[in-house]
Amino acid sequence: FWSNQYDLKLQTVGLSTGHDSSVVRGDPDSRSFSVIYYRDDKVVALDCVNATKDYVQGRKAVIEGLSLDKEEIANSDIPIKEVGTS
């Protein structure tokens, strides 16, 4: 799913329903951030706001149900494709 809302580009992959934890990546005040949702330590969904790289790289994690390290994924200086598994 994606939508342009004025100056915001919203992109979503996966379903966050039933998630048991989440991680915010980036700074919501900067209007560029992502929320990564986990269930049983596996990535099940992403909501990305003005964070196209997170969406593109995070899609694979959702599709494959990867267990990405939560501390690393919170650091927006590390590309999602380089985040280690936990």
Biopython code that builds the backbone (N, CA, C, O; Angstrom):
import numpy as np
from Bio.PDB.StructureBuilder import StructureBuilder

atoms = [
    (1, "PHE", "N", (0.845, -1.179, 0.000)),
    (1, "PHE", "CA", (0.000, 0.000, 0.000)),
    (1, "PHE", "C", (0.881, 1.230, 0.000)),
    (1, "PHE", "O", (1.923, 1.242, 0.656)),
    (2, "TRP", "N", (0.497, 2.237, -0.704)),
    (2, "TRP", "CA", (1.188, 3.530, -0.646)),
    (2, "TRP", "C", (0.169, 4.633, -0.889)),
    (2, "TRP", "O", (-0.886, 4.419, -1.486)),
    (3, "SER", "N", (0.520, 5.818, -0.407)),
    (3, "SER", "CA", (-0.340, 6.981, -0.603)),
    (3, "SER", "C", (0.493, 8.239, -0.445)),
    (3, "SER", "O", (1.368, 8.313, 0.417)),
    (4, "ASN", "N", (0.215, 9.223, -1.281)),
    (4, "ASN", "CA", (0.830, 10.537, -1.130)),
    (4, "ASN", "C", (-0.183, 11.453, -0.458)),
    (4, "ASN", "O", (-1.294, 11.635, -0.956)),
    (5, "GLN", "N", (0.204, 12.022, 0.663)),
    (5, "GLN", "CA", (-0.647, 12.932, 1.421)),
    (5, "GLN", "C", (0.092, 14.269, 1.525)),
    (5, "GLN", "O", (0.865, 14.490, 2.456)),
    (6, "TYR", "N", (-0.152, 15.141, 0.575)),
    (6, "TYR", "CA", (0.546, 16.434, 0.503)),
    (6, "TYR", "C", (2.037, 16.187, 0.425)),
    (6, "TYR", "O", (2.502, 15.637, -0.573)),
    (7, "ASP", "N", (2.814, 16.570, 1.435)),
    (7, "ASP", "CA", (4.262, 16.394, 1.374)),
    (7, "ASP", "C", (4.724, 15.087, 2.013)),
    (7, "ASP", "O", (5.924, 14.884, 2.198)),
    (8, "LEU", "N", (3.794, 14.204, 2.351)),
    (8, "LEU", "CA", (4.147, 12.926, 2.967)),
    (8, "LEU", "C", (3.894, 11.770, 2.008)),
    (8, "LEU", "O", (2.846, 11.693, 1.367)),
    (9, "LYS", "N", (4.865, 10.881, 1.923)),
    (9, "LYS", "CA", (4.688, 9.648, 1.142)),
    (9, "LYS", "C", (4.593, 8.513, 2.160)),
    (9, "LYS", "O", (5.546, 8.235, 2.889)),
    (10, "LEU", "N", (3.442, 7.870, 2.198)),
    (10, "LEU", "CA", (3.201, 6.770, 3.118)),
    (10, "LEU", "C", (3.296, 5.459, 2.349)),
    (10, "LEU", "O", (2.671, 5.299, 1.301)),
    (11, "GLN", "N", (4.086, 4.519, 2.875)),
    (11, "GLN", "CA", (4.212, 3.209, 2.253)),
    (11, "GLN", "C", (4.099, 2.147, 3.347)),
    (11, "GLN", "O", (4.691, 2.277, 4.419)),
    (12, "THR", "N", (3.337, 1.103, 3.062)),
    (12, "THR", "CA", (3.114, 0.036, 4.028)),
    (12, "THR", "C", (3.300, -1.298, 3.343)),
    (12, "THR", "O", (2.892, -1.482, 2.196)),
    (13, "VAL", "N", (3.909, -2.219, 4.041)),
    (13, "VAL", "CA", (4.022, -3.597, 3.563)),
    (13, "VAL", "C", (3.734, -4.508, 4.749)),
    (13, "VAL", "O", (4.200, -4.257, 5.861)),
    (14, "GLY", "N", (2.972, -5.557, 4.512)),
    (14, "GLY", "CA", (2.611, -6.501, 5.563)),
    (14, "GLY", "C", (1.432, -6.011, 6.379)),
    (14, "GLY", "O", (0.900, -4.925, 6.148)),
    (15, "LEU", "N", (1.035, -6.835, 7.342)),
    (15, "LEU", "CA", (-0.078, -6.503, 8.229)),
    (15, "LEU", "C", (0.430, -6.462, 9.668)),
    (15, "LEU", "O", (1.001, -7.434, 10.163)),
    (16, "SER", "N", (0.219, -5.338, 10.325)),
    (16, "SER", "CA", (0.707, -5.187, 11.700)),
    (16, "SER", "C", (-0.250, -5.766, 12.735)),
    (16, "SER", "O", (0.084, -5.823, 13.919)),
    (17, "THR", "N", (-1.432, -6.196, 12.308)),
    (17, "THR", "CA", (-2.414, -6.770, 13.227)),
    (17, "THR", "C", (-1.782, -7.946, 13.976)),
    (17, "THR", "O", (-1.215, -8.851, 13.363)),
    (18, "GLY", "N", (-1.883, -7.921, 15.287)),
    (18, "GLY", "CA", (-1.345, -9.013, 16.094)),
    (18, "GLY", "C", (0.129, -8.899, 16.413)),
    (18, "GLY", "O", (0.713, -9.829, 16.970)),
    (19, "HIS", "N", (0.748, -7.770, 16.070)),
    (19, "HIS", "CA", (2.171, -7.623, 16.402)),
    (19, "HIS", "C", (2.343, -7.593, 17.920)),
    (19, "HIS", "O", (1.438, -7.185, 18.648)),
    (20, "ASP", "N", (3.511, -8.029, 18.388)),
    (20, "ASP", "CA", (3.755, -8.018, 19.827)),
    (20, "ASP", "C", (4.860, -7.051, 20.243)),
    (20, "ASP", "O", (5.112, -6.864, 21.433)),
    (21, "SER", "N", (5.521, -6.436, 19.256)),
    (21, "SER", "CA", (6.486, -5.374, 19.556)),
    (21, "SER", "C", (6.705, -4.555, 18.287)),
    (21, "SER", "O", (6.379, -4.988, 17.181)),
    (22, "SER", "N", (7.263, -3.367, 18.475)),
    (22, "SER", "CA", (7.553, -2.508, 17.330)),
    (22, "SER", "C", (8.774, -1.647, 17.644)),
    (22, "SER", "O", (9.126, -1.424, 18.802)),
    (23, "VAL", "N", (9.396, -1.178, 16.583)),
    (23, "VAL", "CA", (10.583, -0.335, 16.697)),
    (23, "VAL", "C", (10.380, 0.869, 15.789)),
    (23, "VAL", "O", (9.971, 0.721, 14.637)),
    (24, "VAL", "N", (10.664, 2.057, 16.306)),
    (24, "VAL", "CA", (10.632, 3.273, 15.481)),
    (24, "VAL", "C", (12.038, 3.507, 14.967)),
    (24, "VAL", "O", (13.002, 3.506, 15.732)),
    (25, "ARG", "N", (12.145, 3.707, 13.674)),
    (25, "ARG", "CA", (13.430, 3.941, 13.010)),
    (25, "ARG", "C", (13.386, 5.344, 12.437)),
    (25, "ARG", "O", (12.520, 5.651, 11.617)),
    (26, "GLY", "N", (14.301, 6.193, 12.853)),
    (26, "GLY", "CA", (14.281, 7.580, 12.408)),
    (26, "GLY", "C", (13.542, 8.440, 13.419)),
    (26, "GLY", "O", (13.161, 7.976, 14.493)),
    (27, "ASP", "N", (13.348, 9.693, 13.059)),
    (27, "ASP", "CA", (12.753, 10.669, 13.966)),
    (27, "ASP", "C", (11.422, 11.175, 13.415)),
    (27, "ASP", "O", (11.400, 11.889, 12.412)),
    (28, "PRO", "N", (10.313, 10.813, 14.061)),
    (28, "PRO", "CA", (9.009, 11.284, 13.582)),
    (28, "PRO", "C", (8.924, 12.808, 13.452)),
    (28, "PRO", "O", (8.214, 13.311, 12.581)),
    (29, "ASP", "N", (9.630, 13.541, 14.297)),
    (29, "ASP", "CA", (9.606, 15.009, 14.202)),
    (29, "ASP", "C", (10.214, 15.512, 12.894)),
    (29, "ASP", "O", (9.895, 16.611, 12.439)),
    (30, "SER", "N", (11.089, 14.706, 12.292)),
    (30, "SER", "CA", (11.712, 15.101, 11.024)),
    (30, "SER", "C", (10.812, 14.774, 9.824)),
    (30, "SER", "O", (11.110, 15.148, 8.690)),
    (31, "ARG", "N", (9.711, 14.071, 10.095)),
    (31, "ARG", "CA", (8.740, 13.665, 9.075)),
    (31, "ARG", "C", (9.330, 12.655, 8.097)),
    (31, "ARG", "O", (8.878, 12.541, 6.958)),
    (32, "SER", "N", (10.345, 11.923, 8.557)),
    (32, "SER", "CA", (10.926, 10.821, 7.795)),
    (32, "SER", "C", (11.280, 9.724, 8.793)),
    (32, "SER", "O", (12.261, 9.832, 9.528)),
    (33, "PHE", "N", (10.471, 8.666, 8.812)),
    (33, "PHE", "CA", (10.686, 7.589, 9.782)),
    (33, "PHE", "C", (9.922, 6.344, 9.349)),
    (33, "PHE", "O", (9.107, 6.378, 8.427)),
    (34, "SER", "N", (10.208, 5.254, 10.034)),
    (34, "SER", "CA", (9.501, 3.998, 9.792)),
    (34, "SER", "C", (9.157, 3.359, 11.124)),
    (34, "SER", "O", (9.831, 3.580, 12.130)),
    (35, "VAL", "N", (8.101, 2.565, 11.115)),
    (35, "VAL", "CA", (7.765, 1.730, 12.259)),
    (35, "VAL", "C", (7.836, 0.294, 11.766)),
    (35, "VAL", "O", (7.171, -0.084, 10.802)),
    (36, "ILE", "N", (8.657, -0.499, 12.449)),
    (36, "ILE", "CA", (8.836, -1.900, 12.091)),
    (36, "ILE", "C", (8.110, -2.730, 13.134)),
    (36, "ILE", "O", (8.349, -2.583, 14.332)),
    (37, "TYR", "N", (7.224, -3.602, 12.676)),
    (37, "TYR", "CA", (6.395, -4.413, 13.574)),
    (37, "TYR", "C", (6.900, -5.853, 13.588)),
    (37, "TYR", "O", (7.242, -6.425, 12.553)),
    (38, "TYR", "N", (6.937, -6.421, 14.795)),
    (38, "TYR", "CA", (7.399, -7.797, 14.989)),
    (38, "TYR", "C", (6.299, -8.653, 15.618)),
    (38, "TYR", "O", (5.481, -8.167, 16.399)),
    (39, "ARG", "N", (6.299, -9.920, 15.266)),
    (39, "ARG", "CA", (5.513, -10.924, 15.969)),
    (39, "ARG", "C", (6.444, -12.118, 16.153)),
    (39, "ARG", "O", (7.009, -12.635, 15.189)),
    (40, "ASP", "N", (6.594, -12.545, 17.399)),
    (40, "ASP", "CA", (7.514, -13.655, 17.703)),
    (40, "ASP", "C", (8.915, -13.383, 17.150)),
    (40, "ASP", "O", (9.568, -14.275, 16.609)),
    (41, "ASP", "N", (9.361, -12.134, 17.296)),
    (41, "ASP", "CA", (10.689, -11.676, 16.860)),
    (41, "ASP", "C", (10.917, -11.706, 15.352)),
    (41, "ASP", "O", (12.059, -11.587, 14.909)),
    (42, "LYS", "N", (9.875, -11.859, 14.563)),
    (42, "LYS", "CA", (10.004, -11.814, 13.109)),
    (42, "LYS", "C", (9.305, -10.564, 12.585)),
    (42, "LYS", "O", (8.239, -10.190, 13.073)),
    (43, "VAL", "N", (9.906, -9.926, 11.595)),
    (43, "VAL", "CA", (9.321, -8.723, 11.000)),
    (43, "VAL", "C", (8.059, -9.120, 10.224)),
    (43, "VAL", "O", (8.108, -9.967, 9.332)),
    (44, "VAL", "N", (6.927, -8.494, 10.581)),
    (44, "VAL", "CA", (5.660, -8.808, 9.902)),
    (44, "VAL", "C", (5.104, -7.628, 9.104)),
    (44, "VAL", "O", (4.252, -7.819, 8.237)),
    (45, "ALA", "N", (5.576, -6.409, 9.387)),
    (45, "ALA", "CA", (5.055, -5.250, 8.660)),
    (45, "ALA", "C", (5.955, -4.041, 8.858)),
    (45, "ALA", "O", (6.720, -3.964, 9.819)),
    (46, "LEU", "N", (5.847, -3.103, 7.933)),
    (46, "LEU", "CA", (6.514, -1.804, 8.030)),
    (46, "LEU", "C", (5.538, -0.722, 7.618)),
    (46, "LEU", "O", (4.784, -0.883, 6.658)),
    (47, "ASP", "N", (5.556, 0.376, 8.343)),
    (47, "ASP", "CA", (4.886, 1.611, 7.944)),
    (47, "ASP", "C", (5.999, 2.633, 7.756)),
    (47, "ASP", "O", (6.730, 2.940, 8.698)),
    (48, "CYS", "N", (6.127, 3.158, 6.548)),
    (48, "CYS", "CA", (7.212, 4.089, 6.236)),
    (48, "CYS", "C", (6.641, 5.437, 5.825)),
    (48, "CYS", "O", (5.743, 5.509, 4.987)),
    (49, "VAL", "N", (7.161, 6.494, 6.412)),
    (49, "VAL", "CA", (6.751, 7.857, 6.088)),
    (49, "VAL", "C", (7.977, 8.577, 5.534)),
    (49, "VAL", "O", (8.956, 8.789, 6.249)),
    (50, "ASN", "N", (7.917, 8.947, 4.269)),
    (50, "ASN", "CA", (9.050, 9.605, 3.610)),
    (50, "ASN", "C", (10.344, 8.826, 3.820)),
    (50, "ASN", "O", (11.409, 9.416, 4.007)),
    (51, "ALA", "N", (10.245, 7.491, 3.787)),
    (51, "ALA", "CA", (11.412, 6.625, 3.995)),
    (51, "ALA", "C", (11.380, 5.502, 2.949)),
    (51, "ALA", "O", (11.232, 4.326, 3.281)),
    (52, "THR", "N", (11.519, 5.892, 1.697)),
    (52, "THR", "CA", (11.399, 4.944, 0.597)),
    (52, "THR", "C", (12.451, 3.840, 0.669)),
    (52, "THR", "O", (12.141, 2.686, 0.377)),
    (53, "LYS", "N", (13.683, 4.165, 1.050)),
    (53, "LYS", "CA", (14.729, 3.141, 1.157)),
    (53, "LYS", "C", (14.351, 2.089, 2.191)),
    (53, "LYS", "O", (14.568, 0.897, 1.975)),
    (54, "ASP", "N", (13.789, 2.526, 3.312)),
    (54, "ASP", "CA", (13.354, 1.555, 4.322)),
    (54, "ASP", "C", (12.297, 0.624, 3.740)),
    (54, "ASP", "O", (12.331, -0.585, 3.966)),
    (55, "TYR", "N", (11.363, 1.192, 2.993)),
    (55, "TYR", "CA", (10.298, 0.384, 2.394)),
    (55, "TYR", "C", (10.885, -0.644, 1.426)),
    (55, "TYR", "O", (10.571, -1.831, 1.515)),
    (56, "VAL", "N", (11.727, -0.197, 0.513)),
    (56, "VAL", "CA", (12.294, -1.078, -0.498)),
    (56, "VAL", "C", (13.126, -2.182, 0.145)),
    (56, "VAL", "O", (13.002, -3.349, -0.228)),
    (57, "GLN", "N", (13.973, -1.823, 1.108)),
    (57, "GLN", "CA", (14.840, -2.810, 1.736)),
    (57, "GLN", "C", (14.091, -3.666, 2.763)),
    (57, "GLN", "O", (14.420, -4.838, 2.949)),
    (58, "GLY", "N", (13.095, -3.094, 3.423)),
    (58, "GLY", "CA", (12.354, -3.814, 4.458)),
    (58, "GLY", "C", (11.339, -4.791, 3.909)),
    (58, "GLY", "O", (10.947, -5.725, 4.608)),
    (59, "ARG", "N", (10.901, -4.600, 2.667)),
    (59, "ARG", "CA", (9.942, -5.516, 2.042)),
    (59, "ARG", "C", (10.417, -6.965, 2.106)),
    (59, "ARG", "O", (9.638, -7.871, 2.403)),
    (60, "LYS", "N", (11.688, -7.170, 1.829)),
    (60, "LYS", "CA", (12.266, -8.521, 1.847)),
    (60, "LYS", "C", (12.145, -9.135, 3.239)),
    (60, "LYS", "O", (11.827, -10.316, 3.377)),
    (61, "ALA", "N", (12.397, -8.333, 4.263)),
    (61, "ALA", "CA", (12.312, -8.839, 5.632)),
    (61, "ALA", "C", (10.899, -9.300, 5.961)),
    (61, "ALA", "O", (10.715, -10.306, 6.646)),
    (62, "VAL", "N", (9.907, -8.570, 5.478)),
    (62, "VAL", "CA", (8.503, -8.944, 5.718)),
    (62, "VAL", "C", (8.160, -10.211, 4.931)),
    (62, "VAL", "O", (7.604, -11.158, 5.488)),
    (63, "ILE", "N", (8.485, -10.227, 3.665)),
    (63, "ILE", "CA", (8.148, -11.363, 2.804)),
    (63, "ILE", "C", (8.803, -12.650, 3.309)),
    (63, "ILE", "O", (8.189, -13.716, 3.284)),
    (64, "GLU", "N", (10.052, -12.542, 3.765)),
    (64, "GLU", "CA", (10.782, -13.729, 4.217)),
    (64, "GLU", "C", (10.625, -13.994, 5.711)),
    (64, "GLU", "O", (11.115, -15.006, 6.213)),
    (65, "GLY", "N", (9.945, -13.091, 6.431)),
    (65, "GLY", "CA", (9.755, -13.280, 7.874)),
    (65, "GLY", "C", (11.065, -13.318, 8.641)),
    (65, "GLY", "O", (11.263, -14.167, 9.510)),
    (66, "LEU", "N", (11.959, -12.390, 8.314)),
    (66, "LEU", "CA", (13.280, -12.369, 8.945)),
    (66, "LEU", "C", (13.206, -11.866, 10.384)),
    (66, "LEU", "O", (12.325, -11.084, 10.741)),
    (67, "SER", "N", (14.143, -12.327, 11.193)),
    (67, "SER", "CA", (14.295, -11.864, 12.576)),
    (67, "SER", "C", (15.452, -10.873, 12.615)),
    (67, "SER", "O", (16.594, -11.266, 12.852)),
    (68, "LEU", "N", (15.169, -9.595, 12.386)),
    (68, "LEU", "CA", (16.217, -8.574, 12.346)),
    (68, "LEU", "C", (16.444, -7.987, 13.722)),
    (68, "LEU", "O", (15.501, -7.752, 14.478)),
    (69, "ASP", "N", (17.704, -7.755, 14.037)),
    (69, "ASP", "CA", (18.106, -7.209, 15.328)),
    (69, "ASP", "C", (17.416, -5.867, 15.578)),
    (69, "ASP", "O", (17.555, -4.931, 14.790)),
    (70, "LYS", "N", (16.678, -5.786, 16.676)),
    (70, "LYS", "CA", (15.879, -4.583, 16.965)),
    (70, "LYS", "C", (16.741, -3.367, 17.283)),
    (70, "LYS", "O", (16.389, -2.247, 16.912)),
    (71, "GLU", "N", (17.848, -3.569, 17.954)),
    (71, "GLU", "CA", (18.717, -2.440, 18.288)),
    (71, "GLU", "C", (19.356, -1.857, 17.028)),
    (71, "GLU", "O", (19.445, -0.639, 16.876)),
    (72, "GLU", "N", (19.793, -2.723, 16.139)),
    (72, "GLU", "CA", (20.405, -2.252, 14.893)),
    (72, "GLU", "C", (19.379, -1.588, 13.980)),
    (72, "GLU", "O", (19.662, -0.554, 13.374)),
    (73, "ILE", "N", (18.192, -2.179, 13.881)),
    (73, "ILE", "CA", (17.201, -1.629, 12.948)),
    (73, "ILE", "C", (16.714, -0.254, 13.408)),
    (73, "ILE", "O", (16.255, 0.543, 12.590)),
    (74, "ALA", "N", (16.808, 0.025, 14.695)),
    (74, "ALA", "CA", (16.418, 1.343, 15.212)),
    (74, "ALA", "C", (17.393, 2.434, 14.768)),
    (74, "ALA", "O", (17.046, 3.615, 14.768)),
    (75, "ASN", "N", (18.598, 2.044, 14.394)),
    (75, "ASN", "CA", (19.623, 2.994, 13.974)),
    (75, "ASN", "C", (19.465, 3.275, 12.480)),
    (75, "ASN", "O", (19.841, 2.445, 11.654)),
    (76, "SER", "N", (18.920, 4.420, 12.132)),
    (76, "SER", "CA", (18.659, 4.737, 10.727)),
    (76, "SER", "C", (19.934, 5.006, 9.927)),
    (76, "SER", "O", (19.874, 5.178, 8.710)),
    (77, "ASP", "N", (21.083, 5.044, 10.598)),
    (77, "ASP", "CA", (22.349, 5.169, 9.869)),
    (77, "ASP", "C", (22.769, 3.842, 9.244)),
    (77, "ASP", "O", (23.628, 3.814, 8.363)),
    (78, "ILE", "N", (22.164, 2.736, 9.700)),
    (78, "ILE", "CA", (22.466, 1.411, 9.158)),
    (78, "ILE", "C", (21.357, 1.048, 8.165)),
    (78, "ILE", "O", (20.192, 0.976, 8.556)),
    (79, "PRO", "N", (21.693, 0.817, 6.890)),
    (79, "PRO", "CA", (20.655, 0.409, 5.939)),
    (79, "PRO", "C", (20.012, -0.906, 6.397)),
    (79, "PRO", "O", (20.695, -1.780, 6.930)),
    (80, "ILE", "N", (18.713, -1.041, 6.190)),
    (80, "ILE", "CA", (18.012, -2.251, 6.625)),
    (80, "ILE", "C", (18.648, -3.495, 6.039)),
    (80, "ILE", "O", (18.713, -4.526, 6.707)),
    (81, "LYS", "N", (19.118, -3.420, 4.800)),
    (81, "LYS", "CA", (19.713, -4.602, 4.161)),
    (81, "LYS", "C", (21.000, -5.053, 4.862)),
    (81, "LYS", "O", (21.470, -6.168, 4.634)),
    (82, "GLU", "N", (21.566, -4.199, 5.707)),
    (82, "GLU", "CA", (22.795, -4.551, 6.432)),
    (82, "GLU", "C", (22.534, -4.912, 7.896)),
    (82, "GLU", "O", (23.475, -5.233, 8.622)),
    (83, "VAL", "N", (21.284, -4.867, 8.341)),
    (83, "VAL", "CA", (20.948, -5.194, 9.724)),
    (83, "VAL", "C", (21.075, -6.707, 9.903)),
    (83, "VAL", "O", (20.599, -7.491, 9.083)),
    (84, "GLY", "N", (21.726, -7.088, 10.991)),
    (84, "GLY", "CA", (21.934, -8.511, 11.271)),
    (84, "GLY", "C", (20.690, -9.165, 11.839)),
    (84, "GLY", "O", (19.770, -8.494, 12.307)),
    (85, "THR", "N", (20.679, -10.467, 11.789)),
    (85, "THR", "CA", (19.567, -11.222, 12.368)),
    (85, "THR", "C", (19.815, -11.450, 13.840)),
    (85, "THR", "O", (20.958, -11.457, 14.297)),
    (86, "SER", "N", (18.738, -11.635, 14.576)),
    (86, "SER", "CA", (18.889, -11.870, 16.017)),
    (86, "SER", "C", (18.518, -13.284, 16.365)),
    (86, "SER", "O", (18.582, -13.669, 17.533)),
]
sb = StructureBuilder()
sb.init_structure("model")
sb.init_model(0)
sb.init_chain("A")
sb.init_seg("    ")
for serial, (resi, resn, name, xyz) in enumerate(atoms, 1):
    if name == "N":
        sb.init_residue(resn, " ", resi, " ")
    sb.init_atom(name, np.array(xyz, "f"), 0.0, 1.0, " ", f" {name:<3s}", serial, name[0])
structure = sb.get_structure()
